[in-house]
Amino acid sequence: MRRAILLTLLLLFACKEKDPVVATINEVTEAAEDRDAEEVMKYVASTYADRSEVQELLRRYFFAYRTIDVSVQQLESNHSTDSGAATFRVDFLGVPKEIGGLDQVMPRTAVYRFDLDFIVENGKWKISAAEWRQEQ
């Protein structure tokens, strides 16, 4: 009986298609929660416009917070063999550092809407374009 259950579970997991766009978003989310700009940038394509500006923005933003929690909601994605797209909402919760008045100016909560495009670069799924806006 245990073998039958295990075999059934293995077949279900083997047959279930893993969405590479969703997997990439999950990995970027983990890197953001770790406040690791370099790790996030590993998921940004070399062809991304203003790549260096995005990296600097991430470094400054991650420096300003002691902790960051990101919750992805309303995720819709699609992909082909070498490109994809996603739109989703992010519920942000952060604890700003108490230096230089950061805790007085940085938001503790926010909601953002993201629209991302993806490509496969060197065998890995990467963000090729992004737009985001804060929601009320």
QUIQUI-V368446 format. One line per field, one symbol per residue. ss: DSSP state (h for helix, s for strand, l for the rest). psi: psi as a letter, one per 40 degrees, with the letter a starting at -180 (. if undefined). burial: + if it has 9 or more other ideal C-beta (glycine too) atoms within 8 Angstrom, else -. Layout:
ss: ???
psi: ???
burial: ???
This chain:
ss: lhhhhhhhhhhhhhhllllhhhhhhhhhhhhhhlllhhhhhllsllllllhhhhhhhhhhhhhlssssssssssssssslllsssssssssssssslllllhhhhlllsssssssssssssllssssssssssssl
psi: dddddddddddddddhhhhddddddddddddddefgdddddeehidehhfdddddddddddddeidihhhhhifhhiiiadeiiiihiihhhhihiififedeedhidiihihihiiiihhfeihihdiiiiihi.
burial: -------------------++++++++++-+++-+++--++-+++--+--+--++--++--+-++--+-+-+--+-+-+---++++++++++++-++----+---+----+++++++++++---++++-+------
